[in-house]
Amino acid sequence: MAEKVIRVWAQALFCSPLRPPDQISTKTVCAAVAEELARHATVPGGCAGAVAQRAGDCPELFTARMAWCLEQATHAYTAPACGGCQA
């Protein structure tokens, strides 16, 4: 279950304006995830659709960016300060 949530969080973070090498806190990640999930809630495909579009537009940038998003999402989701937030 946690792996699925982390993937969804990574997709939401990918849609956010945060970019590597930004040094971001757990709370910043949680806030960005919550904002993007809310923003994409009524969009067909949600964040996953937006990620797919951007991956198709710039495939050379996708892998590194998604790896960063997964790392940040994993860290935030498992951090005691966040504890799975309410995103």
QUIHUTA-V268006 format. One record per backbone hydrogen bond with DSSP energy under -1.0 kcal/mol. NH is the residue of the N-H (numbers start at 0). CO is the residue of the C=O. Records with the same first field share a line. If there is no record, write none. Layout:
NH = CO, CO
//
This chain:
4 = 0
5 = 1
6 = 2
7 = 3
8 = 4
9 = 5
10 = 6
11 = 7
12 = 8
13 = 9
14 = 10
21 = 18
28 = 24
29 = 25
30 = 26
31 = 27
32 = 28
33 = 29
34 = 30
35 = 31
36 = 32
37 = 33
38 = 34
39 = 35
42 = 39
45 = 42
48 = 44
49 = 45
50 = 46
51 = 47
52 = 48
53 = 49
54 = 50
55 = 51
56 = 52
57 = 53
60 = 57
61 = 57
64 = 60
65 = 61
66 = 62
67 = 63
68 = 64
69 = 65
70 = 66
71 = 67
72 = 68
73 = 69
74 = 70
75 = 71
76 = 72
77 = 73
81 = 78
82 = 78
84 = 81
//
